[in-house]
Amino acid sequence: MQRVCVIGGSRYFGKLLVRRLRAEGHRVTVLNRGSSSPPDGVEHLVVDRDDEQALTDALASRSFDVVVDQVCYTPVQAAIAARAFKGRTRRYVMTSTIEVYDPDTAALPARPPGAPVPEEAVDSASWQVDMDAPWHDAAYLEAHYAEGKRQAEAVLTRHGPFAFASVRSAHVLGGGAQDFTGRLAHYVEHITRGRPLAVHPTVLPTVFVHAEELAGLLQWAATASDFTGPLNACSQDPVDVRQLCAVIAAQTGRKPAYRVTRPGEDASPFSFDRHYAMSNSRAGRLGFAFSRTADWLPGVVAEALAAVPLPDTGHDEGTEPS
C-alpha cells in the first residue's frame, strides 16, 4: 500500500486512475478545486493549485510516496508544485501529451517521413523556459498548450526535488459520455446525420490510447515502476481519420461524407496532413505492453454511439460545414 496524491482526478481517465488506485488498496488523496467529489475512501483536499500559499497550507504535514499531476499546464504551475511538494514526496508523475511533438508549435529535430517519434525528440533537460510569459491568460494558454506542457516538463526535470517522470499521452478515446473532448462524438454525429467531415487532401495516421489503458499506465508508472524522464503512451498501430470513420460506418450503416479542406482551413479532429505518431518502444522495454488499437476501437465507437442521440429521420440533414 502506498500513499498517492492525484492532482486533478475529477474527470475522464483521472477518475479511472483514482478508482484503480483505491481498488488496489492504496491510500489516495485527490487535490483539486472541488468540481466533484472523489469516490468513498478517498481523501479530498479542495484548493487552487495555482495559489502557492493555499496549496502549502492545505498539504500541511502530509507526505506521499508519489504524486500524479493530471492538470499541470505551465512552467509556473510546475515551479509551484516543485516547491510545495519538496520534502513531501519521493516521486512525481506528470501527465503530458503527444502535442509536445507538434512541429507546428516548436522547432524540433527532423524525422524520416513516417518514423514514430521517440521521447528524445523533446529534451526536457535543455528545453528553454519562459516564466514571464502570460501563462495566467486563458487565451494565451490555449494557444500555447503544447509549449506550456514542454516547459512544465522542463521545470520539473531540472528543478523538481524528487524523481520525476512524464507520461506523454496519445489522443485518448473511450468512455462514451465521459469523454468530455467531444472529438469522437464529432465524427459519430456527422456520419449518422449525413454531414460532411472536413479532412485534408491527403490524410496521414496518428496514434490513440484507450482511457482505461492510459489510467492503467499511470497507475503502473506511479506505484509499480521507478523510471524517470518522458514516456510515450499509445496503443500499437497508428490509424488515420478515414480508417476511424470506416469503423463508425460499419456500426451505423452510414457512409461517411468528406469535404476536402482549403489551404489554411481547419480540419476535423484527428485529420492530419503529416505523420503524427509516437514510438512506444521505451514503455515496452520497461515492461508495459500496450494493446492494439484495432482490438478496442470498435467498442469505443459503440460507446460513443450509445452516448450521442441519433437523428429521428433517415434523411440527410444537408451539407453544412463541420
Salt bridges, closest charged atoms under 4 A:
GLU24 OE1 - HIS26 NE2 2.68
GLU43 OE2 - ARG62 NH2 2.83
GLU52 OE2 - ARG83 NE 2.81
ASP65 OD2 - ARG3 NE 3.59
ASP69 OD2 - ARG49 NH2 2.80
ASP102 OD1 - ARG274 NH2 2.85
ASP104 OD2 - ARG274 NH1 3.51
GLU147 OE1 - ARG150 NE 2.85
GLU153 OE1 - ARG168 NH2 2.88
GLU212 OE1 - ARG20 NH2 3.44
ASP237 OD2 - ARG292 NE 2.86
GLU265 OE2 - ARG259 NH1 2.93
GLU265 OE1 - ARG262 NH2 3.84
ASP273 OD1 - ARG274 NH1 3.94
ASP316 OD1 - ARG254 NH2 2.52
GLU317 OE2 - ARG193 NH1 2.93
GLU317 OE1 - ARG195 NH2 2.98
GLU320 OE2 - ARG195 NE 3.10
